[in-house]
Amino acid sequence: MLRIRKADERGQGDHGWLDSRHTFSFADYYDPAQMGFRSLRVINEDRVQPGRGFPTHPHRDMEIISYVLEGSLEHKDSMGNGSVILPGELQRMSAGSGITHSEYNRSDSQSLHFLQIWILPDTKGLAPEYEQRFFPDEEKRGTLRLIASADGEGGAVRIHQDLNLYAALLDNGEELRYSIPIGRHVWLQVARGKIMVNGTGLEQGDGAAVSEEKQLVITGKENAELLLFDLG
């Protein structure tokens, strides 16, 4: 069964400097029917104006992933990390027992477009952690590249949850097949372009919750980039 979450049905926070689209309930947007999927709690598609961003603020007991699509995201945190995340890079921050951080669009001329993803951890009160990895396009083109998992297999970032996160780039007509293990669930998020999933069309910003399916057949329709979450 596929349950589609269309892009234009998402919540929206328009703050002038920030245009944020909320797949699930977040901040002032609340829908009791959209509180997340399994351990996946937040997918925000954020567009940040040049030189603007999120000032220092706290988090705890959350796995936070930033996936940059365009521009450059500058990160600083209370662990002393300072970095810039570019397209193709993935940042994982485990807030654990408590952390503060800030995120800004580093450019004074180019907008920043990224996905902010929150995942509920399997254990509370862990020591905060930070990790950042680059995944070249050639490793994602025409295939599902593992970019985050519980054990960090194959160079993926390590996340404190029973979850495998894959990224893929698909040209028009290119096809992927993904077998879903018994008892597992999948969330698909289209970062850009268009795809077909088991005969259903999805486009940028759309998501799909998948349960009780044995296999997904994913076909690129328009230079697509997608994330696939395999969840317990």
C-alpha positions as a printed NumPy array, in Angstrom:
array([[  0.   ,   0.   ,   0.   ],
       [  1.244,   3.457,  -0.953],
       [ -0.033,   6.521,   0.877],
       [  0.891,   9.64 ,  -1.064],
       [  1.768,  12.951,   0.587],
       [  1.567,  15.597,  -2.138],
       [  3.885,  18.591,  -2.045],
       [  1.032,  21.111,  -2.13 ],
       [ -0.616,  19.486,   0.892],
       [  2.375,  20.154,   3.15 ],
       [  2.422,  22.774,   5.868],
       [  4.227,  26.016,   5.129],
       [  6.205,  28.494,   7.165],
       [  6.954,  31.689,   5.227],
       [  9.192,  33.998,   7.256],
       [ 10.495,  36.172,   4.448],
       [ 14.09 ,  35.014,   4.787],
       [ 12.912,  31.384,   5.048],
       [ 10.377,  29.417,   3.02 ],
       [  9.887,  26.06 ,   4.75 ],
       [  7.579,  23.243,   3.612],
       [  6.687,  20.7  ,   6.291],
       [  5.887,  17.118,   5.284],
       [  4.941,  16.401,   8.916],
       [  3.678,  18.561,  11.784],
       [  6.311,  21.108,  12.753],
       [  6.409,  24.45 ,  14.627],
       [  3.112,  26.295,  14.016],
       [  1.883,  23.685,  11.548],
       [ -0.046,  20.911,  13.273],
       [ -1.996,  18.063,  11.706],
       [ -2.706,  15.064,  13.977],
       [ -2.787,  12.845,  10.871],
       [  0.753,  13.943,   9.899],
       [  2.962,  13.346,  12.925],
       [  5.669,  11.381,  11.137],
       [  6.156,   7.877,   9.807],
       [  7.666,   5.193,  12.045],
       [ 10.865,   6.785,  13.499],
       [ 10.883,   9.494,  10.813],
       [  9.584,  12.638,  12.499],
       [ 10.449,  15.666,  10.31 ],
       [ 11.143,  16.369,   6.646],
       [ 11.379,  20.092,   6.01 ],
       [ 12.243,  21.461,   2.589],
       [ 13.913,  24.785,   3.394],
       [ 14.882,  27.677,   1.145],
       [ 16.99 ,  30.292,   2.926],
       [ 17.77 ,  33.744,   1.556],
       [ 21.429,  34.836,   1.135],
       [ 23.207,  35.65 ,   4.383],
       [ 20.288,  34.563,   6.558],
       [ 19.719,  31.529,   8.746],
       [ 18.826,  29.94 ,  12.043],
       [ 20.563,  31.532,  15.064],
       [ 21.889,  29.382,  17.908],
       [ 19.162,  27.145,  19.323],
       [ 19.018,  23.897,  21.352],
       [ 18.119,  20.296,  20.536],
       [ 18.138,  17.054,  22.459],
       [ 17.342,  13.38 ,  21.799],
       [ 17.008,  13.718,  18.044],
       [ 19.006,  12.508,  15.034],
       [ 19.205,  15.467,  12.636],
       [ 20.26 ,  15.093,   9.008],
       [ 20.888,  17.948,   6.573],
       [ 20.887,  17.165,   2.839],
       [ 21.904,  20.155,   0.693],
       [ 20.455,  20.47 ,  -2.814],
       [ 21.701,  23.942,  -3.787],
       [ 23.966,  26.493,  -2.125],
       [ 26.075,  26.192,   1.018],
       [ 24.988,  25.584,   4.606],
       [ 27.274,  26.874,   7.368],
       [ 27.092,  24.944,  10.656],
       [ 28.464,  25.764,  14.13 ],
       [ 27.699,  23.922,  17.357],
       [ 28.501,  23.73 ,  21.062],
       [ 30.846,  20.776,  20.479],
       [ 33.178,  23.143,  18.641],
       [ 32.328,  21.941,  15.14 ],
       [ 32.361,  24.493,  12.349],
       [ 31.77 ,  23.362,   8.8  ],
       [ 30.154,  24.128,   5.456],
       [ 27.844,  21.551,   3.86 ],
       [ 27.647,  21.57 ,   0.054],
       [ 25.518,  19.648,  -2.471],
       [ 26.45 ,  15.982,  -2.367],
       [ 27.337,  16.137,   1.322],
       [ 25.325,  14.751,   4.215],
       [ 25.528,  16.066,   7.768],
       [ 24.403,  13.986,  10.74 ],
       [ 24.096,  15.513,  14.179],
       [ 23.02 ,  13.402,  17.141],
       [ 21.644,  15.89 ,  19.662],
       [ 21.603,  13.278,  22.422],
       [ 21.773,  14.698,  25.959],
       [ 21.742,  18.248,  24.588],
       [ 23.413,  20.49 ,  22.033],
       [ 23.113,  23.998,  20.623],
       [ 23.878,  24.908,  17.02 ],
       [ 23.33 ,  27.509,  14.312],
       [ 22.781,  27.114,  10.568],
       [ 23.233,  29.877,   7.993],
       [ 23.288,  30.384,   4.28 ],
       [ 26.979,  31.116,   3.831],
       [ 26.525,  32.955,   0.528],
       [ 25.615,  36.627,   0.274],
       [ 24.218,  36.177,  -3.248],
       [ 22.949,  32.591,  -3.733],
       [ 19.91 ,  31.058,  -2.048],
       [ 20.218,  27.859,  -0.01 ],
       [ 17.942,  24.89 ,  -0.681],
       [ 18.165,  21.876,   1.619],
       [ 16.212,  19.124,   3.337],
       [ 16.241,  19.005,   7.115],
       [ 15.347,  15.559,   8.44 ],
       [ 14.708,  14.537,  12.041],
       [ 14.686,  10.935,  13.214],
       [ 13.755,   9.718,  16.678],
       [ 16.76 ,   7.9  ,  18.212],
       [ 16.538,   4.388,  19.617],
       [ 18.206,   5.541,  22.865],
       [ 17.836,   8.777,  24.8  ],
       [ 20.562,  10.692,  26.619],
       [ 23.469,   9.697,  24.366],
       [ 26.551,  11.878,  24.134],
       [ 26.147,  14.382,  21.255],
       [ 27.909,  13.488,  17.997],
       [ 28.645,  15.115,  14.639],
       [ 29.487,  13.568,  11.281],
       [ 29.728,  14.806,   7.686],
       [ 30.356,  12.815,   4.488],
       [ 30.519,  13.494,   0.744],
       [ 28.754,  11.154,  -1.668],
       [ 29.68 ,  11.841,  -5.323],
       [ 26.919,  11.884,  -7.926],
       [ 28.483,   8.934,  -9.734],
       [ 27.854,   6.757,  -6.65 ],
       [ 24.128,   7.654,  -6.717],
       [ 23.44 ,   7.692, -10.443],
       [ 21.132,   4.857, -11.45 ],
       [ 21.443,   3.141,  -8.092],
       [ 20.456,   3.432,  -4.444],
       [ 23.508,   4.572,  -2.506],
       [ 23.386,   3.902,   1.239],
       [ 24.163,   7.234,   2.935],
       [ 23.031,   6.642,   6.551],
       [ 22.535,   3.503,   8.634],
       [ 22.802,   2.117,  12.147],
       [ 26.218,   0.564,  11.507],
       [ 27.664,   3.063,   8.997],
       [ 28.253,   0.316,   6.448],
       [ 30.088,   1.238,   3.264],
       [ 31.032,   4.719,   4.406],
       [ 27.496,   5.789,   5.325],
       [ 27.048,   8.113,   8.28 ],
       [ 26.038,   6.309,  11.455],
       [ 22.615,   6.956,  12.923],
       [ 21.162,   5.798,  16.236],
       [ 18.092,   4.07 ,  14.84 ],
       [ 17.078,   0.962,  12.882],
       [ 17.001,   2.818,   9.585],
       [ 18.733,   2.675,   6.225],
       [ 18.704,   5.862,   4.162],
       [ 19.509,   5.714,   0.447],
       [ 19.926,   8.436,  -2.189],
       [ 19.554,   8.001,  -5.948],
       [ 19.793,  10.046,  -9.141],
       [ 17.676,   8.809, -12.045],
       [ 17.604,   9.961, -15.655],
       [ 14.416,   9.801, -17.684],
       [ 13.44 ,   6.163, -18.215],
       [ 16.03 ,   4.788, -15.796],
       [ 14.591,   2.139, -13.455],
       [ 15.365,   0.873,  -9.965],
       [ 13.858,  -2.056,  -8.104],
       [ 13.891,  -2.229,  -4.323],
       [ 12.815,  -5.355,  -2.432],
       [ 11.253,  -4.548,   0.948],
       [ 12.076,  -7.087,   3.67 ],
       [  9.141,  -8.557,   5.591],
       [  8.114,  -6.291,   8.447],
       [  9.911,  -3.228,   7.047],
       [  8.401,   0.039,   5.853],
       [  9.599,   2.634,   3.349],
       [  9.237,   6.367,   2.986],
       [ 10.127,   7.847,  -0.412],
       [ 10.868,  11.57 ,  -0.745],
       [ 11.337,  13.228,  -4.138],
       [ 13.994,  15.918,  -3.726],
       [ 13.671,  17.095,  -7.324],
       [ 12.392,  15.978, -10.702],
       [  9.692,  13.373, -11.271],
       [  9.442,   9.618, -10.791],
       [  6.963,   6.763, -11.123],
       [  6.617,   4.369,  -8.177],
       [  4.674,   1.153,  -8.828],
       [  2.719,   3.028, -11.493],
       [  2.05 ,   6.148,  -9.371],
       [  3.545,   9.485, -10.378],
       [  5.456,  11.611,  -7.853],
       [  7.197,  14.956,  -8.341],
       [  9.419,  17.33 ,  -6.395],
       [  8.307,  17.648,  -2.772],
       [  6.013,  14.625,  -2.89 ],
       [  6.445,  11.78 ,  -0.445],
       [  5.03 ,   8.27 ,  -0.164],
       [  4.558,   6.005,   2.853],
       [  4.9  ,   2.366,   1.827],
       [  3.734,  -0.575,   3.916],
       [  2.802,  -4.175,   3.089],
       [  4.51 ,  -4.058,  -0.295],
       [  7.105,  -6.581,  -1.423],
       [  8.857,  -4.482,  -4.034],
       [  9.122,  -0.958,  -5.358],
       [  9.701,  -0.253,  -9.036],
       [ 10.997,   3.306,  -9.345],
       [ 11.379,   4.943, -12.759],
       [ 12.921,   8.33 , -13.42 ],
       [ 10.717,  10.678, -15.443],
       [ 12.569,  14.002, -15.268],
       [ 16.165,  14.053, -13.94 ],
       [ 15.069,  12.898, -10.512],
       [ 16.812,  12.904,  -7.138],
       [ 15.192,  10.894,  -4.371],
       [ 15.681,   9.653,  -0.829],
       [ 14.482,   6.234,   0.296],
       [ 14.092,   5.52 ,   4.011],
       [ 13.934,   1.829,   4.961],
       [ 12.439,   1.767,   8.46 ],
       [ 11.77 ,  -0.849,  11.103]])
